[in-house]
Amino acid sequence: MKKLLFILPLLWLFSACSLFEMDNYAGPNASITGRILDAKTGELVPTECKYGNFFGGAYFGTPTTGYFSVVEKDYSEVYDIPLEGSGTQYWHIKYDGSYANTQVFSGNYRISALSNNFYPITKDDVRIEKGENTLDWEVVPYCRVVDPKIELQGGKFVATFKVELGDPSKANAVYDAKLLCYPDAFVGVYCNYCDQDQGANSRSLIDQSVVTEIIADGQTVNTLTIDPTNPLNQAEFKYVGKGKEHFFRIAVCAQGNGANMSRYYNYSTTFVIEY
């Protein structure tokens, strides 16, 4: 009897191992790539790198910037089961304004870009075929950073730029502007080692009042600076004199008339300066 009691758990253990075997369902059979393009200029619309996280297959938190909400419509052509409203996928947009997803099932999709640094847009009937697919988007950003320049002048990094509103009838005022610096190309509002330098921020770091007014008429040259000798920037410039590369971007947040209340920033291209 004792031997039997010992053997039964072992039998259960070996039979349970089948739980870890690979299933026999077909895998993703399509891929999709594309660009987020400014409808006026045809240029890529750069975005932020701040995403939610997956733990054990579950999504914790909402990706705050740079993503599509994707719902498969009608049915899955792989599993042949209804999927309408069964759940939302998140496809992230790269910081340069492009995207790619190599693990997609062919089928019909509703793809929405609702929480980004451009006005919301939805493509309701997207057909993804087996194999490679390309889908570009023409969007209207909340604002554009025009003619950006970032140079080392008089011991400071000086950014000059103009700002143009994407749709002045909606987001029609600049809430904030920042000069950002980080050790790699993912520099952004959430990847910024110089966020405590007041010269790099148009708003007061103490009470959020406007310190440097940013004019968004597409003509006025605005200026922000970063002082590498400021102790508050030590995390970024602690290796001064070793020719280290520093990555810079200008970020501007426009809002108004109920538009962009979540305060998404639009970005310049990325500058790389050795110092």
Secondary structure, 3 states (H helix, E strand, C coil): CHHHHHHHHHHHHHHHHHHHCCCCCCCCCEEEEEEEEECCCCCECCCCCCCCEEECCEEECCCCCCEEEEEEECECCCCCCECCCCCCEEEECCCCCEEEEEEECCEEEEEEECCCCECCEEEEEEEECCEEEECCEEECECEEEEEEEEEEECCEEEEEEEEEECCCCCCCEEEEEEEEEECCCCCECCECCCCCCHHHECECCCCCCECCCCCCCCCCCEEEEECCCCHHHHHHHCCCCCCCEEEEEEEEEEEECCECCCCCCEECCCEEEEC
